[in-house]
Amino acid sequence: MKPKFTDFFKEAEKKVPPKILERARNAAQREIFRIRLADLRRKYKIKQVDFKKMKQASVSRIENRSDIKISTLVGYLHDIDMELTISARPRKQKKKKAFVLLQG
């Protein structure tokens, strides 16, 4: 029987120290964010040169960062007529009602 992809992660959690796993998860989340930002722009058929207030080089730098300031993200999104909402919700509650921290 071929092992499942999810089995790998279960086994890794048993063998890898928690601090290393947490760092790996954080790095993966930053990479996923970087990819999603460029995908969002492409989904709406917006080119890097189409930004009104940012130069193409600045857009490229933002999309290739693994970490970004919220103010930079807001500026990026506003420049392509989008808004940002940041919310917080408890991890371990069944009803995960979100608390909006930032909207704009």
C-alpha positions in Angstrom: 0.0 0.0 0.0 1.3 3.4 -1.0 1.8 5.8 2.0 -0.5 8.8 2.0 0.9 12.4 1.9 -0.7 13.2 5.2 1.0 10.2 6.8 4.3 11.9 6.2 3.3 14.9 8.3 1.9 12.7 11.1 5.2 10.9 11.2 7.2 14.1 11.1 5.3 15.5 14.1 6.3 12.5 16.1 10.0 12.8 15.3 10.8 16.5 14.8 11.1 18.8 17.8 8.1 21.2 18.1 10.2 24.4 17.7 11.5 23.2 14.4 8.0 22.2 13.2 6.7 25.7 14.2 9.4 27.4 12.3 8.7 25.3 9.2 5.0 26.0 9.4 5.7 29.8 9.8 8.0 29.7 6.8 5.5 27.8 4.7 2.7 30.3 5.6 4.9 33.2 4.5 5.7 31.5 1.2 2.0 30.7 0.7 1.1 34.4 1.3 3.8 35.6 -1.2 2.3 33.3 -3.9 -1.3 34.2 -3.1 -0.6 38.0 -3.4 0.7 37.6 -7.0 -2.1 35.1 -7.8 -4.7 37.6 -6.6 -3.3 40.2 -9.0 -3.2 37.8 -11.9 -6.7 36.5 -11.2 -8.1 40.0 -11.8 -5.8 40.3 -14.9 -3.8 43.2 -13.4 -0.2 43.6 -14.5 2.5 44.9 -12.3 2.8 47.9 -14.5 -0.9 48.7 -14.1 -0.5 49.9 -10.5 -1.4 53.6 -10.2 0.8 54.7 -7.3 3.6 52.0 -7.3 6.3 51.4 -9.8 6.6 47.9 -11.3 9.8 47.2 -9.4 8.1 48.0 -6.1 5.2 45.7 -6.9 7.7 42.9 -7.8 9.6 43.5 -4.5 6.4 43.3 -2.5 5.2 40.1 -4.2 8.6 38.4 -3.6 8.9 39.3 0.1 8.2 36.6 2.6 7.2 39.2 5.2 5.3 42.4 4.6 4.1 45.4 6.7 0.4 45.7 7.0 0.6 49.3 5.7 2.4 48.1 2.6 -0.2 45.5 2.0 -3.0 48.0 2.4 -1.3 50.3 -0.1 -0.8 47.4 -2.5 -4.5 46.4 -2.3 -5.9 49.9 -2.4 -3.8 50.6 -5.5 -5.7 47.8 -7.3 -9.1 48.9 -5.8 -9.3 46.2 -3.2 -9.8 46.2 0.6 -8.2 44.3 3.4 -9.9 42.8 6.4 -7.9 41.3 9.3 -9.8 39.3 11.9 -8.9 37.2 14.9 -10.7 34.1 16.1 -10.1 31.5 18.8 -8.3 28.4 17.6 -9.9 25.9 19.9 -13.5 26.9 20.0 -16.2 25.1 18.1 -18.0 28.3 17.1 -15.2 30.4 15.7 -16.7 33.9 15.7 -14.3 36.3 14.2 -13.3 39.7 15.8 -12.5 42.2 13.0 -9.2 44.0 13.9 -8.7 46.0 10.7 -10.9 46.8 7.8 -10.0 49.1 5.0 
